[in-house]
Amino acid sequence: MEKPFILHMLTPLPTMSPFDVNMAIDAGYQHVVPYGNIALPQVAGMVQDAIFSRGPKGAKRTGIFIGGKDTGVALDMLAAAKKAMVPPFAVSVFADPAGAFTTAAAMVAVVEKQLKAQGAGLSGCRVVVFGGKGVVGALAGAIAAGEGADATLVGYDGLAGVDARAADARKRFGVTLKTADGSAAGANAALARDAEVVLAAARAGVRVLTAAELAQCAALKVAADINAVPPTGVEGIGMTDDGKNLPGGTGVAVGPLAVGGVKYKVQEALLKAMLEADKPVYLDFRDAFQRARALVG
């Protein structure tokens, strides 16, 4: 009898996200075991407990998911897990802290689709990211920059947070991100005025641009918002918009459900990829972006 599929879910937070647990079960894992308060030094030991207990064949039916809310910690845990493997005892690992990897990947992929529909692309594109201090915004900026965009992270409370994100992106991914202070009145509107793409990834319920401010963005091609909690991050973008003309200005809108639908499919696909892989796979935001690109086509 074949061994069941088991997914061990590690998070540095006290609890694993129920969203991720549900996704794992729906993707086909028969047993899902969450572990909270896991620190980086514990990862190697837990991984080796998982790989040696089932044999090489059982290892193929075992996976590890890394959650949390910090991009850097998740990537460090993924690297530690990979290093702890002892072939042929090795299992697949997928990191997606707070859904940030799959959400950022989906956001940039959907925006890229809209740019291509206008005969443009990410390379050389002026991208302004509101909520650049957060994990989704910072990572979306890094993905866009990796594709050649001129990306700027905007901090709602000054430069310290976004400067730290930009420095981390440069160190980890070799990409350059500009930073800007959006804390003063009118700063967001001024920063968006020359943007070709606006990515709104601010905190839920925080408006970063009004319709009147959006109408002043003469160069705008695409504005995307992932905020599903009223008020929307960008006034005039509807929940399901996916290429609808922006009101009172140029460009098209991408709403939170257009991004969320792709994010859901990407996370499901990567969880299934671990189930179906003949050899161990190690998945992060780069794999999520490639899968999102393929999905939006």
Salt bridges, closest charged atoms under 4 A:
GLU2 OE2 - ARG61 NH1 3.48
ASP76 OD1 - ARG172 NH1 3.16
ASP96 OD2 - LYS263 NZ 3.70
GLU112 OE2 - ARG293 NH2 2.70
GLU147 OE1 - ARG293 NH2 2.83
ASP150 OD1 - LYS178 NZ 3.20
ASP157 OD2 - LYS133 NZ 2.88
ASP168 OD1 - ARG172 NE 3.06
GLU196 OE1 - ARG126 NH1 3.55
GLU196 OE2 - LYS221 NZ 3.01
ASP242 OD2 - LYS113 NZ 3.27
ASP284 OD2 - ARG286 NH2 2.61
